[in-house]
Amino acid sequence: MLQTDSTQLVCCDNTTVLKFYDFVDRQETRRKEDHEKGIKQFADLVSAAFRECDKDNSGYLDIVEVTPMCL
């Protein structure tokens, strides 16, 4: 440990210095990226399922297309 106070913590491994607030910022950025990736994967999954059920490619699901899912 090189330096510490109430707002930052600095550590070193002979080649680099990583300040705590940089670490926290990188973690938050990674968390946001993972969250956005999860949302995109879910949206892709729902879109694919919708397209599979929309047999007539109308962009809507009618009663004939919905009934097999409900059964």
Summary of the structure (lengths in Angstrom):
residues: 71
radius of gyration: 24.3
end to end distance: 62.7
largest distance: 68.7
contacts: 127
relative contact order: 0.07
helix: 59%
strand: 13%
